[in-house]
Amino acid sequence: MDNNKVNYAEVIARLMMILVGFIIVMLGFITFIHSGEHRTLGVLISFGGVAAMFMGVPDNDWTNTRTFWVAHKKQSWTTWEAKD
């Protein structure tokens, strides 16, 4: 199976998730600054935006990709050992 194909739908969805999260953070910040009674609500809205932004960031699970295993097969284990 070829893992080098770019899934454009996923890329666009992740970019939109980051953008929407940033907008939610800004709305929460504006609510926090301009509201005397609803400061806690502004903090909660901002936290939700930060969580949405982190959900849009790609995973760092690079050990399952094809390029990792191809590079790993080319390197011999003797190069990792200390040389005298």
C-alpha positions in Angstrom: 0.0 0.0 0.0 1.3 3.4 -0.9 1.2 5.8 2.1 2.8 8.7 0.2 -0.5 9.9 -1.3 -1.7 13.2 0.1 -5.3 13.2 1.4 -6.4 16.7 0.4 -9.7 16.4 2.2 -8.0 15.7 5.5 -5.5 18.5 5.0 -8.3 21.0 4.3 -10.3 19.7 7.3 -7.3 20.0 9.6 -6.6 23.6 8.4 -10.2 24.5 8.9 -10.2 23.0 12.4 -7.2 25.1 13.3 -8.8 28.2 11.8 -12.1 27.6 13.6 -10.3 27.0 16.9 -8.4 30.2 16.5 -11.6 32.1 15.9 -13.2 30.5 18.9 -10.2 31.5 21.0 -10.5 35.1 19.9 -14.2 35.2 20.6 -13.5 33.8 24.1 -10.8 36.4 24.6 -13.2 39.2 23.5 -15.9 37.8 25.9 -13.4 37.8 28.7 -12.2 41.3 28.1 -15.5 43.1 27.4 -17.8 41.3 29.9 -17.8 42.1 33.5 -20.1 39.2 34.5 -19.1 36.5 32.1 -15.3 36.2 32.5 -15.5 32.5 33.4 -17.5 31.9 30.2 -14.8 33.7 28.2 -12.1 31.5 29.7 -14.1 28.3 29.0 -14.8 29.4 25.4 -11.0 30.1 24.9 -10.2 26.7 26.3 -12.6 25.1 23.9 -10.9 27.0 21.0 -7.4 25.8 22.1 -8.7 22.2 22.3 -10.1 22.5 18.8 -6.8 23.9 17.5 -4.9 21.0 19.1 -7.3 18.5 17.5 -6.5 20.0 14.1 -2.7 19.5 14.5 -1.5 16.4 12.7 -0.5 13.3 14.8 3.2 12.7 15.5 2.9 9.0 15.0 5.6 8.8 12.3 6.7 5.2 13.1 3.8 3.8 11.0 4.7 5.6 7.8 6.3 3.9 4.9 9.3 6.3 4.8 10.3 5.4 8.3 10.4 1.6 7.5 12.2 2.1 4.2 14.9 4.2 5.9 15.1 1.8 8.8 15.7 -1.2 6.4 18.6 0.6 4.7 20.5 1.3 7.9 22.4 -1.6 9.4 22.5 -2.1 13.1 26.3 -2.0 13.2 26.3 1.7 12.6 24.6 2.2 16.0 27.4 0.4 17.9 30.4 2.3 19.3 33.5 1.8 17.2 36.9 1.2 18.9 
